[in-house]
Amino acid sequence: MNSKPYKTILYCIAIIWVSMIGAFARTVHAEQYRLSTFSADVTIPLGHRCMGLLRTKSQKIVDPLRVYGFVLHSSDKPIVLAAFDWCEIRNGAYDALRDAFAKAAGTERQRVIVTALHQHDAPVVDREAQLLLDSVGLSNELHNTAFLDDTIERVSQAVRDSLDHSQPISHIGYGMAKVEKVASSRRVREADGRITHNRGSSGGGNKHYAAAPDGDIDPFVRTIAFYNGNQPVLAIHSYATHPMSYYGRGGVTWDFVGIARERLRREQRDIEHIYLSGCSGDVTAGKYNDGSPDNRQILADRLYTGMKKSFDSIKPQPLTQIDFRSIPFHLEYNQKPEYKRAILTEQLENKNLDIIKRIAAAMSLSSLNRVEQKHPIDMACIDFGHGKVVLFPGETFVGYQLMAQQLLPDNFVFSIGFGESWPGYIPMKRDYADGFNGHSWSWVSEKATDQLPAALKKALGIK
């Protein structure tokens, strides 16, 4: 008897069986992963200080500030991400936001990622610093306490409300595209041969800075998109640059990064788009921006073009993994004499001292207290297998973002800067060798150049 036909039939049955199992597994994954999105207005009131230390307080609302975020559900506790059109979120304010969003989403603080886009015409919030200012009669000088409390309550409600509108997520995709003529390094060689970090956001007004090379940047905007079947639901975009064209003139604004984001949102209303700033402590639009008002739209158009190309390049693939790691770690406080407690306390309490210096002293003391209390920073990573989203603290320099990509060259590493922002600037070893001192916005010591990479490797899952 010829057994060949029977073997053929059995082979076909096996193929069908394997296909059915695969289809079932994909269905399970599709039901296992769900996503909801939220947003809220977080615009500061008029008369509110911007960037913590700007002398001109808010006089008009050019753009309403927003927070955009999502709640991602898997077999584990939910993951929350919230991106604010704010300058920085620090210390107790950072904890308060994460605790409130965790409660609203039914998760824990460590699984909540909060980040600011770092526009300068927007607030810095730091509860302990403001309490210190309250104690010397400077109420609401850093931020308006009632405004912060109200914002936490309203955004938490937005998180809760979003849970009623979650939908299955079955696929994920990764895209990237080069952004032309936006980012440039602060680090430049001066005409006399010295290395400085003086090319600021509007540095293009200086002919030497405009002519200097881009320097070390990450020229690509990266996008991760989530799909329900064939329908894209959410796209998150990250690009490493300071998001300012000009600032400090009294106008509250989401600046050119917000303009680009909102244009994309208007054109694709059936998809949520969230923009996030990458590691850009030492990256600005300075080579390509002279600070003129017209240049804001030009920069926005260039960023928008990159974001759209990045999104359009995506080829979705089944989503089969969502893991999460949160690595607590510590950064040593700045050891320079001017950061000693006695000096900072004298500055805070000196009624004859410039108010900007007193606010800076309160921010410094808030961070010093945080470090002495051994309160860790959490470095979070959402791991999708091939793609990994990692959150960095403060104004981490772009070199750390490039380091993350080099550590996992076969993966898609999506970096977010401006998480817990008390550290301020976190330079690379080379920058310290160049003589970078961070002026008044660097609260960590040079040991951070070893402490941060160690935490990064653990967050990325590198053993």
Secondary structure, 3 states (H helix, E strand, C coil): CCCHHHHHHHHHHHHHHHHHHHHHHHHHHHHHCEEEEEEEECCCCCCCCCCCCCCCCCCEECCCCEEEEEEEECCCCCEEEEEECCCEEEHHHHHHHHHHHHHHHCCCHHHEEEEECCCCCCCEEEHHHHHHHHHCCCCCCCCCHHHHHHHHHHHHHHHHHHHHHCEECCEEEEEEEECCCCCEECCEECCCCCEECCCCCCHHHCHHHHHCCCCCCCCEEEEEEEEECCEEEEEEEEECCCCCCCCCCCEECCHHHHHHHHHHHHHCCCCEEEEEECCCCCEECHHHCCCCHHHHHHHHHHHHHHHHHHHHCCCCEECCCCEEEEEEECCCECCCHHHCHHHHHHHHHCCCCCHHHHHHHHHHHHHHHHHHCCCCEEEEEEECCCEEEEECCCEECHHHHHHHHHHCCCCEEEEECCCCCCCEEECCHHHHHCCCCCCCCECECCCHHHHHHHHHHHHCCCC
